[in-house]
Amino acid sequence: MNYKEEIIKLKNELDVTIAAHFYQKDEVFELGDIVGDSLELAKKAMNCDSKNIIFCGVGFMGESVKILAPQKRVLMPKVACCAMAKMIDVEFFNSNLKILNQAGISNDDILPITYINSSAAVKAAVGKMGGYVCTSSNAFKIIQKGLESGKKIFFVPDRCLGQNFANQIGLKSAVIGIDDIEDVKQADIICYNGFCSVHQLFTPEDIDFYKEKYPDIIVAVHPECDVQVVNKADFIGSTSQLIKYITQDLDPEQKVVVGTEFNMVNRLRDKNTYVLSSTKPECPTMNETTLKDLYQTLLSIQNETFENEIEVTSEVTKYAKLALERMFEV
């Protein structure tokens, strides 16, 4: 069976929009009606005319669309789980708050901010405490806004993002479970001990290798990378910011080495673009979705069985949406 042809045929017959994240395999990505990073896709999907959204990405992304547009039916060919989002749940969130409470920091003195790479339930827990969602492109603004409260920022789940933006602002950060509790108490931004397994593949030694081989090369990395990597880079940006910088702002002849997911980097430019890793930095869960999965999801819409439909309870939607809306306001 030619899945691509069948997908296009069904897509034209049904009231459906296919959303595909930048990290998807090329054959899936090219069939997306809308493409982008996680928040960009959520916004586009929320505002599209279709009743049915097929989201090719990972679970928290499908949840974000459902929270922002509960009237739409959201389905995923694979309900794959982001490894970073899997590192935190409400129980872990609360247990970390308890550690801070035992150290003498009350919940009244804490403002939680969660990276969008988290479950709807965690977003809701943050929303209940008056907190915000952020993305890698707006985290700087969200953290600055949060600091206006005079409270300590509890940043979850990505320690690297929290540490890197603390450094950018010139504030002290510490990680629960890694740093001494006295350092945690003194920190302006207290980070949960989570991380992206793909962006942890990049090392300062990788940068040294490319700089030695190509002295004029530019190093561009995602802020999910380790602090040591970010400190040695020439440009730090979110997925969308990296794409714009590399494809629009740089001379095509300028060599650039990029520290983020392989599929995205591989389709940026025809030449002078390298991946900052000795191994292939491919997100395993983003790559779970296949053309066959996409075809079967479309069939389920046609047959009205609606496989892998994303559901979020009204209680979770209420508070998670609050945290997302606070981000949009900033």
C-alpha positions as MATLAB code, in Angstrom:
seq = 'MNYKEEIIKLKNELDVTIAAHFYQKDEVFELGDIVGDSLELAKKAMNCDSKNIIFCGVGFMGESVKILAPQKRVLMPKVACCAMAKMIDVEFFNSNLKILNQAGISNDDILPITYINSSAAVKAAVGKMGGYVCTSSNAFKIIQKGLESGKKIFFVPDRCLGQNFANQIGLKSAVIGIDDIEDVKQADIICYNGFCSVHQLFTPEDIDFYKEKYPDIIVAVHPECDVQVVNKADFIGSTSQLIKYITQDLDPEQKVVVGTEFNMVNRLRDKNTYVLSSTKPECPTMNETTLKDLYQTLLSIQNETFENEIEVTSEVTKYAKLALERMFEV';
ca = [
       0.000    0.000    0.000;
       1.163    3.518   -0.814;
       0.381    5.170    2.516;
       1.272    8.639    1.313;
      -1.276    8.534   -1.523;
      -3.975    7.104    0.744;
      -3.290    9.745    3.414;
      -3.613   12.571    0.900;
      -6.825   11.061   -0.466;
      -8.419   10.704    2.989;
      -7.196   14.112    4.111;
      -8.987   15.716    1.171;
     -12.210   13.869    1.964;
     -12.380   14.516    5.708;
     -12.812   17.549    7.938;
      -9.302   17.277    9.358;
      -6.076   19.245    9.773;
      -2.765   17.431   10.228;
      -0.325   19.180   12.546;
       3.317   18.058   12.432;
       6.114   19.079   14.776;
       9.533   20.043   13.373;
      11.102   16.924   14.941;
       8.918   14.458   13.018;
      10.358   12.211   10.310;
      10.498   13.881    6.904;
       7.805   11.661    5.379;
       5.380   12.583    8.173;
       6.447   16.229    8.398;
       5.849   16.882    4.699;
       2.206   15.802    5.032;
       1.472   18.370    7.742;
      -1.098   21.025    6.850;
       0.423   23.104    9.621;
       3.954   22.721   10.985;
       5.878   24.351   13.783;
       7.155   23.977   17.334;
       4.858   22.908   20.156;
       3.248   26.241   21.040;
       3.116   27.449   17.443;
       1.236   24.285   16.475;
      -1.158   24.589   19.405;
      -2.050   28.130   18.362;
      -2.448   27.226   14.685;
      -4.531   24.139   15.494;
      -6.718   26.140   17.876;
      -7.489   28.677   15.155;
      -7.965   26.348   12.179;
     -11.430   25.599   10.800;
     -11.300   21.812   11.023;
     -13.258   19.965   13.668;
     -10.671   17.164   13.775;
      -6.971   17.709   14.510;
      -4.431   14.950   13.992;
      -1.346   15.932   15.978;
       1.939   14.308   14.978;
       4.144   14.922   17.979;
       4.231   13.850   21.628;
       1.460   13.598   24.205;
       1.739   16.933   26.001;
       1.391   18.739   22.664;
      -1.916   17.076   21.875;
      -3.081   17.932   25.399;
      -2.172   21.599   24.872;
      -4.406   21.783   21.789;
      -7.267   20.114   23.663;
      -6.890   22.548   26.582;
      -6.871   25.597   24.317;
      -9.604   24.317   21.992;
     -11.776   21.832   23.936;
     -14.448   21.976   21.215;
     -12.093   20.244   18.757;
     -11.464   16.522   18.524;
      -7.731   15.904   18.896;
      -6.221   12.583   17.846;
      -2.615   11.400   17.745;
      -1.242    8.665   15.471;
       1.057    7.765   18.382;
       0.525    9.053   21.901;
       4.283    9.128   22.378;
       5.609   10.567   25.615;
       8.291   13.239   25.769;
      11.026   11.867   28.053;
      11.396   15.221   29.804;
       7.644   15.543   30.426;
       7.676   11.985   31.822;
      10.239   13.038   34.445;
       7.648   15.040   36.374;
       4.114   14.372   37.517;
       1.941   16.017   40.164;
       3.309   13.713   42.871;
       6.916   14.675   42.080;
       5.900   18.330   41.809;
       4.362   18.218   45.284;
       7.256   16.278   46.794;
       9.674   18.956   45.565;
       7.483   21.645   47.087;
       7.623   19.696   50.356;
      11.438   19.750   50.224;
      11.308   23.527   49.826;
       8.777   23.820   52.663;
      11.023   21.763   54.948;
      13.889   24.114   54.062;
      11.817   27.022   55.306;
      10.377   28.277   52.006;
       6.588   28.385   52.129;
       4.333   27.933   49.114;
       3.295   31.573   49.538;
       6.870   32.546   48.661;
       7.058   30.307   45.569;
       5.875   31.054   42.025;
       5.981   27.952   39.810;
       6.727   28.178   36.092;
       6.477   25.067   33.946;
       8.061   24.569   30.582;
       5.419   23.635   28.017;
       7.093   20.189   27.883;
       4.951   18.942   30.764;
       1.650   17.135   31.180;
      -1.686   18.894   31.436;
      -1.896   17.783   35.076;
       1.408   19.474   35.933;
       0.320   22.628   34.087;
      -2.864   22.568   36.173;
      -0.893   22.214   39.420;
       1.159   25.239   38.382;
      -1.972   27.147   37.396;
      -3.550   26.529   40.817;
      -0.551   28.227   42.467;
      -0.827   31.309   40.241;
       2.007   30.174   37.986;
       2.781   30.304   34.293;
       3.582   28.058   31.368;
       6.544   29.099   29.219;
       8.294   28.022   26.040;
      11.986   28.209   25.201;
      11.282   31.302   23.085;
       9.462   33.276   25.786;
      10.957   31.876   29.022;
      13.103   34.997   29.495;
      10.022   37.253   29.496;
       7.947   34.881   31.619;
      10.656   34.530   34.272;
      11.149   38.298   34.366;
       7.398   38.752   34.810;
       7.346   36.117   37.533;
      10.149   37.820   39.431;
       7.986   40.926   39.748;
       5.988   38.977   42.333;
       8.970   39.086   44.684;
       8.746   35.297   45.039;
      11.275   32.598   44.298;
      10.765   30.959   40.923;
      10.292   27.190   40.997;
      11.102   26.161   37.422;
       9.989   22.737   36.170;
      10.866   20.330   34.660;
      13.984   21.327   32.652;
      16.903   22.295   34.889;
      18.991   23.386   31.879;
      16.421   25.877   30.647;
      16.035   27.294   34.146;
      19.782   27.567   34.728;
      20.506   29.055   31.314;
      17.901   31.786   31.636;
      19.015   32.525   35.214;
      22.539   33.047   33.852;
      21.188   35.262   31.081;
      19.367   37.454   33.597;
      22.298   37.423   36.024;
      20.463   35.585   38.813;
      21.430   32.703   41.085;
      19.977   29.280   40.333;
      20.142   25.904   42.035;
      18.794   22.424   41.327;
      16.834   20.409   43.883;
      18.576   17.090   44.486;
      21.884   18.221   42.977;
      22.858   21.396   44.808;
      23.216   21.791   48.564;
      19.962   22.800   50.250;
      21.570   26.036   51.472;
      22.323   26.953   47.842;
      18.716   26.131   46.962;
      17.487   28.436   49.734;
      19.648   31.287   48.409;
      18.661   30.824   44.759;
      16.373   33.181   42.850;
      15.397   30.403   40.435;
      15.032   26.930   41.929;
      15.103   24.231   39.254;
      13.541   20.802   39.178;
      16.014   18.073   38.187;
      14.677   17.208   34.721;
      16.265   17.405   31.276;
      15.945   16.577   27.579;
      17.776   13.352   26.769;
      18.460   14.486   23.187;
      19.955   17.859   24.116;
      22.109   16.211   26.772;
      24.027   14.508   23.945;
      25.832   17.754   23.059;
      29.075   18.483   24.922;
      31.635   21.321   25.143;
      34.091   18.925   23.516;
      31.820   18.723   20.455;
      32.054   22.500   20.137;
      35.858   22.379   20.508;
      36.040   19.757   17.756;
      34.102   21.862   15.234;
      35.864   25.095   16.189;
      39.227   23.438   15.625;
      38.143   21.934   12.298;
      36.387   25.099   11.058;
      37.706   28.160   12.968;
      35.042   30.478   11.502;
      32.077   28.172   12.190;
      29.107   29.482   14.186;
      27.714   27.337   16.993;
      23.926   27.597   17.430;
      22.214   25.626   20.189;
      18.880   25.181   21.929;
      18.640   26.378   25.574;
      17.709   22.828   26.620;
      21.425   22.063   26.232;
      23.719   21.845   29.245;
      24.922   25.143   30.733;
      28.521   24.453   29.683;
      27.429   23.995   26.075;
      25.250   27.120   26.049;
      28.082   29.186   27.558;
      30.358   28.273   24.625;
      27.778   28.807   21.873;
      27.524   31.827   19.556;
      23.716   31.755   19.311;
      21.089   30.320   21.648;
      17.487   30.019   20.526;
      14.269   28.034   20.533;
      13.377   25.733   17.653;
      11.694   28.518   15.684;
      14.438   31.016   16.554;
      17.127   28.594   15.385;
      15.314   28.037   12.087;
      14.964   31.763   11.428;
      18.564   32.524   12.404;
      20.086   29.782   10.283;
      17.858   30.022    7.198;
      17.263   33.780    7.065;
      19.870   35.671    9.069;
      23.047   33.785    8.158;
      24.824   33.934    4.818;
      24.258   30.576    3.037;
      28.043   30.225    2.779;
      28.485   30.598    6.542;
      29.232   27.271    8.204;
      27.037   26.580   11.231;
      26.892   23.646   13.618;
      23.582   23.150   15.393;
      22.809   21.610   18.770;
      19.255   20.322   18.526;
      17.211   17.420   17.129;
      18.568   15.762   13.980;
      15.462   15.733   11.750;
      15.046   19.486   12.078;
      18.721   20.253   11.509;
      18.860   17.908    8.532;
      16.258   19.883    6.578;
      17.504   23.408    7.399;
      19.926   24.052    4.527;
      21.458   22.108    1.668;
      25.053   22.813    2.722;
      27.331   24.264    5.393;
      25.141   22.929    8.211;
      26.397   20.335   10.680;
      24.970   18.497   13.683;
      26.771   19.139   16.975;
      27.178   15.522   18.012;
      29.252   12.439   17.360;
      26.034   10.393   17.506;
      22.717   11.001   15.766;
      20.636   13.248   18.102;
      17.266   11.901   17.058;
      14.323   12.128   19.458;
      13.109    8.522   19.836;
       9.557    9.370   20.857;
       9.072   12.031   18.160;
      10.150    9.400   15.650;
       7.594    6.812   16.745;
       4.931    8.183   14.383;
       4.848    6.441   11.005;
       2.861    6.948    7.809;
       0.934    3.782    8.643;
      -0.057    5.264   12.018;
      -1.189    8.476   10.342;
      -3.205    6.524    7.758;
      -4.927    4.437   10.443;
      -5.833    7.560   12.415;
      -7.455    9.076    9.332;
      -9.336    5.807    8.783;
     -10.611    5.980   12.363;
     -12.085    9.423   11.620;
     -13.748    8.072    8.485;
     -15.102    5.097   10.457;
     -15.997    7.298   13.451;
     -14.007    5.137   15.899;
     -11.586    8.008   16.649;
      -8.501    6.115   17.784;
      -6.051    7.711   20.257;
      -8.349   10.614   20.997;
      -6.901   13.036   23.547;
      -9.123   13.797   26.526;
      -8.422   16.223   29.389;
     -10.752   16.513   32.382;
     -12.628   19.770   32.924;
     -10.822   20.373   36.249;
      -7.369   19.977   34.704;
      -8.389   22.023   31.664;
      -9.589   24.875   33.887;
      -6.308   25.362   35.753;
      -3.923   24.394   32.944;
      -5.649   26.920   30.694;
      -5.149   29.585   33.379;
      -1.392   28.948   33.340;
      -1.330   29.061   29.532;
      -3.426   32.223   29.390;
      -1.077   33.947   31.837;
       1.735   33.192   29.417;
      -0.224   34.617   26.474;
      -0.895   37.804   28.445;
       2.851   38.341   28.902;
];
